Amino acid sequence: MCEQGGVYRAGESLKASWRISRVAIEDLQGLEISVLWHTEGKGDEDLHVHHFQRINEQRLREIGIDSEQELQCVLPVTPLSYHGQIVRLAWCVRLRLFLSDGREVLSEHPFYLVSEQYQHPCEASGESPEAESQITKSEPDQSVSTRAKQTRSVLASLGR
Protein backbone atom coordinates (compact mmCIF):
# COMPACT_ATOMS: atom_id res chain seq x y z
CA MET A 1 0.00 0.00 0.00
CA CYS A 2 2.78 2.46 0.92
CA GLU A 3 6.22 3.20 -0.44
CA GLN A 4 8.70 0.34 -0.27
CA GLY A 5 10.44 0.48 3.09
CA GLY A 6 7.63 2.49 4.65
CA VAL A 7 9.80 5.55 5.42
CA TYR A 8 8.54 9.05 4.59
CA ARG A 9 10.19 12.38 5.30
CA ALA A 10 8.33 15.08 7.20
CA GLY A 11 6.67 17.62 4.90
CA GLU A 12 6.83 15.35 1.85
CA SER A 13 4.02 13.76 -0.08
CA LEU A 14 2.69 10.33 0.86
CA LYS A 15 1.45 8.42 -2.16
CA ALA A 16 -0.26 5.08 -1.72
CA SER A 17 -2.58 2.92 -3.75
CA TRP A 18 -5.29 0.55 -2.67
CA ARG A 19 -7.85 -1.84 -4.09
CA ILE A 20 -10.35 -4.22 -2.63
CA SER A 21 -10.51 -7.90 -3.42
CA ARG A 22 -12.48 -10.85 -2.04
CA VAL A 23 -15.48 -8.63 -1.26
CA ALA A 24 -18.32 -8.15 -3.74
CA ILE A 25 -19.24 -4.54 -4.45
CA GLU A 26 -22.84 -5.42 -3.55
CA ASP A 27 -21.65 -6.21 0.00
CA LEU A 28 -20.12 -2.76 0.56
CA GLN A 29 -21.88 0.29 1.96
CA GLY A 30 -18.80 2.48 1.92
CA LEU A 31 -15.23 2.88 3.00
CA GLU A 32 -13.00 5.30 4.81
CA ILE A 33 -9.33 5.83 4.16
CA SER A 34 -7.25 7.90 6.52
CA VAL A 35 -3.69 8.81 7.39
CA LEU A 36 -3.27 9.05 11.15
CA TRP A 37 -0.94 8.76 14.10
CA HIS A 38 -1.60 7.23 17.48
CA THR A 39 0.30 6.74 20.72
CA GLU A 40 0.62 3.60 22.78
CA GLY A 41 2.16 3.00 26.16
CA LYS A 42 2.02 4.55 29.58
CA GLY A 43 -0.63 7.21 30.13
CA ASP A 44 -3.45 8.31 27.87
CA GLU A 45 -3.48 7.03 24.32
CA ASP A 46 -3.91 9.71 21.68
CA LEU A 47 -5.08 9.50 18.09
CA HIS A 48 -5.06 12.23 15.46
CA VAL A 49 -6.37 11.95 11.90
CA HIS A 50 -4.23 13.91 9.45
CA HIS A 51 -6.09 13.01 6.21
CA PHE A 52 -9.58 11.55 5.84
CA GLN A 53 -11.65 10.47 2.87
CA ARG A 54 -15.03 8.70 2.90
CA ILE A 55 -16.36 7.00 -0.20
CA ASN A 56 -20.04 6.10 -0.15
CA GLU A 57 -21.72 3.15 -1.86
CA GLN A 58 -22.73 5.10 -4.96
CA ARG A 59 -19.22 6.48 -5.50
CA LEU A 60 -17.73 3.00 -5.00
CA ARG A 61 -19.93 1.69 -7.80
CA GLU A 62 -18.79 4.57 -10.05
CA ILE A 63 -15.06 4.08 -9.49
CA GLY A 64 -15.14 0.29 -9.06
CA ILE A 65 -13.17 -1.60 -6.47
CA ASP A 66 -11.20 -3.97 -8.70
CA SER A 67 -8.85 -1.31 -10.04
CA GLU A 68 -6.16 0.42 -8.00
CA GLN A 69 -7.15 3.73 -6.44
CA GLU A 70 -4.73 6.43 -5.36
CA LEU A 71 -4.30 8.24 -2.06
CA GLN A 72 -2.06 11.27 -1.81
CA CYS A 73 -1.49 13.82 0.92
CA VAL A 74 1.31 16.04 2.18
CA LEU A 75 2.61 14.81 5.51
CA PRO A 76 3.12 17.24 8.39
CA VAL A 77 6.53 18.09 9.84
CA THR A 78 5.54 16.74 13.27
CA PRO A 79 4.97 14.55 15.17
CA LEU A 80 7.69 12.17 14.03
CA SER A 81 7.50 8.43 14.57
CA TYR A 82 8.97 7.40 17.90
CA HIS A 83 9.46 4.06 19.61
CA GLY A 84 10.60 4.52 23.19
CA GLN A 85 10.46 2.27 26.23
CA ILE A 86 7.52 4.13 27.80
CA VAL A 87 5.62 5.51 24.82
CA ARG A 88 5.36 4.86 21.11
CA LEU A 89 4.05 7.21 18.41
CA ALA A 90 3.08 5.34 15.24
CA TRP A 91 1.79 6.53 11.85
CA CYS A 92 -0.40 4.42 9.54
CA VAL A 93 -2.71 4.43 6.56
CA ARG A 94 -6.03 2.96 7.68
CA LEU A 95 -8.67 1.53 5.36
CA ARG A 96 -12.05 0.73 6.92
CA LEU A 97 -14.74 -1.11 4.96
CA PHE A 98 -18.40 -0.90 5.95
CA LEU A 99 -20.28 -4.05 4.92
CA SER A 100 -24.01 -4.31 4.20
CA ASP A 101 -24.53 -6.73 7.09
CA GLY A 102 -23.24 -4.15 9.60
CA ARG A 103 -19.74 -5.57 10.01
CA GLU A 104 -16.58 -3.52 9.53
CA VAL A 105 -13.23 -4.64 8.16
CA LEU A 106 -10.17 -2.66 9.20
CA SER A 107 -6.73 -2.73 7.62
CA GLU A 108 -3.80 -0.66 8.88
CA HIS A 109 -0.48 -0.19 7.10
CA PRO A 110 2.17 1.37 9.34
CA PHE A 111 4.91 3.68 8.10
CA TYR A 112 7.65 5.83 9.64
CA LEU A 113 7.54 9.62 9.52
CA VAL A 114 11.14 10.78 9.92
CA SER A 115 12.93 14.13 10.01
CA GLU A 116 14.07 15.87 6.85
CA GLN A 117 17.69 15.09 7.85
CA TYR A 118 17.06 11.32 7.88
CA GLN A 119 19.36 9.40 5.57
CA HIS A 120 19.02 5.77 4.67
CA PRO A 121 22.36 4.05 5.53
CA CYS A 122 22.97 3.30 1.82
CA GLU A 123 22.31 6.94 0.85
CA ALA A 124 24.85 8.05 3.46
CA SER A 125 27.47 5.77 1.89
CA GLY A 126 26.62 6.91 -1.64
CA GLU A 127 24.94 3.65 -2.61
CA SER A 128 21.33 3.18 -3.62
CA PRO A 129 18.96 1.15 -1.42
CA GLU A 130 18.90 -1.40 -4.26
CA ALA A 131 22.67 -1.77 -3.91
CA GLU A 132 22.21 -2.86 -0.30
CA SER A 133 19.95 -5.74 -1.32
CA GLN A 134 22.42 -6.72 -4.07
CA ILE A 135 25.28 -6.71 -1.58
CA THR A 136 23.30 -8.82 0.84
CA LYS A 137 22.37 -11.28 -1.90
CA SER A 138 25.82 -11.51 -3.49
CA GLU A 139 27.81 -11.41 -0.23
CA PRO A 140 25.99 -13.52 2.33
CA ASP A 141 29.05 -13.47 4.65
CA GLN A 142 28.89 -9.68 5.03
CA SER A 143 29.96 -8.72 8.54
CA VAL A 144 27.23 -8.76 11.14
CA SER A 145 28.80 -5.70 12.79
CA THR A 146 28.36 -3.67 9.57
CA ARG A 147 24.69 -4.62 9.46
CA ALA A 148 24.32 -3.81 13.16
CA LYS A 149 25.88 -0.36 12.60
CA GLN A 150 23.46 0.30 9.72
CA THR A 151 20.53 -0.80 11.89
CA ARG A 152 21.65 1.39 14.79
CA SER A 153 22.01 4.33 12.38
CA VAL A 154 18.44 3.84 11.12
CA LEU A 155 17.04 3.42 14.62
CA ALA A 156 18.91 6.49 15.89
CA SER A 157 17.50 8.61 13.10
CA LEU A 158 14.03 7.29 13.91
CA GLY A 159 14.46 8.36 17.52
CA ARG A 160 14.69 4.84 18.95
Summary of the structure (lengths in Angstrom):
residues: 160
radius of gyration: 18.9
end to end distance: 24.5
largest distance: 56.1
contacts: 411
relative contact order: 0.22
helix: 24%
strand: 41%
